[in-house]
Amino acid sequence: MKITDVDVWVVNLPLVNPFTSSFETKTGETRTVVRIRTDDGVEGWGESMWGRPVAAIVESIASDLIGTSPFALESFHRKQHMVPFFYGYLGYAAIAAIDVACWDAMGKITGQSVTDLLGGAVRDEVPITALITRADAPGAQGSQLPRAMAEHAVRVVGEGGFEAVKLKGTKDSTGDVAILRAVRDALPDVNLRVDPNAAWSVPDSIRAGIALEEIDLEYLEDPCVGIEGMSQVKAKIRIPLCTNMCVVRFEEFAPAMRLNAVDVIHGDVYKWGGIAATKALAAHCETFGLGMNLHSGGELGIATAAHLAVVASTPVLSRAIDSMYYLHADDIIDPLHLENGRLRVPTGPGLGVSVDEDKLRHYAAVNERDGDLTG
């Protein structure tokens, strides 16, 4: 069983509404899609963050896959160990796209789901988080904004059945605190989080954190930059701190532990370089008594299915994960089942998803015409 072909597409898909954060506003998502084929006709599909730069890296290392087994992932990762050194996040994303495609192929070859290959399911559905941003309250300003955001959050939770809500924060920490207080008043029972993507200073993070203690946040994610800054904030507030920015590779884990900088780490198959790496991160978190959750970078169905397989087989991943899946206006696979704020874990061989190649070609043509939207 040998890999004979590696194909790469870059696709642009629209979001149902604009999505804003402390550093960007976007109306669509760009993703890299990879397909491997074997000499027995098996296809494995992968998908990763960002677009043309990641696709170029995939194409540059694809020749190393030809003639190898999709099961030989350890050898593949060792051979590509310098790719993240030279390309950073983009390198991890490129490796992950291939990694996921190989897992999909392994499952199809063996007739097993990726979840079963990872040890079997401890849950068959995964709660996802309602993600809210200031773009969800167009026209609302000043004192009107908190109320408008709270009304939107109530609508989203009521319609979607979500058990957790996350506000994408901005540089305006005072305004974010006001929004969160309004959301908590309107939704007293949901798990509530905020993520300003390190846009706040350390003093503003401490001030906001103290102000938010009374509303029982599940956690405060990346209020400020770096392990040192997070450690200073954590020493002053009583809210758990989460990160997807200051611990993003294994060599950052030990410094974060020594400085007592975080309580929860957000993993991500695509930012950490693959499925096995994300499972290894989960083992680290369990060993050191940390919580863990999954970050969302705009996954379409293929990437979401890979995240679901990891969550389904990993006990420590018990929280509602971040997922932008429900915010996309379309997909390149047959839709995943989402009900009451929960995604059902696919059970078919491999990732358990079917790619619509007509849609794949259509959205690849959109990227060829418009260029990358994100990344």
Beta strands, then each sheet from edge to edge (+ up, - down):
strand 1: 3-20
strand 2: 25-38
strand 3: 43-49
strand 4: 125-127
strand 5: 130-132
strand 6: 164-168
strand 7: 191-195
strand 8: 219-221
strand 9: 241-243
strand 10: 264-267
strand 11: 291-294
strand 12: 338-339
strand 13: 342-344
sheet 1: 1+ 2- 3+
sheet 2: 4+ 13- 12+
sheet 3: 5+ 6+ 7+ 8+ 9+ 10+ 11+
end
